[in-house]
């Protein structure tokens, strides 16, 4: 009989933050990068601070941070 271990609520909510941040960053590449980029960056930072290295969702948090920076950089590059 296999025992299922559920993630802690803190880790689960942090994983959701990371996923939301990554989604904002990805959508921000095409639409509203100046708004969604900072949102992705902040959500990624919040998730990364709550997750331990190696925990599920950590990769999404890093992806959100990177995409947030890329969104803002792309916006200002196209503006200028």
C-alpha positions, 0 to 999 in steps of 0.5 A: 500500500502506497502512502501519499504525502501531500505538499504543505499548504505553504509550498502549494501556495508558493507553487501557485504563485510561481505558476501565475508568475510564469504565466504572466511573464509568458503572456507579457512577451506578447501583450502588456509587457510593461504591466505583466513583466513586473507582476511576473518578477514580483510573483517569482520573487515571492515564490522563490523566497517561500520554496526551498531549493529542489522543491517543485515550483522552484523552476517556475519561480526562476522562469517568472523572474527571468521572463519578468526582466525580459518583458520590461527590457523588451518593452523599453527596447521597442519604445526607444 
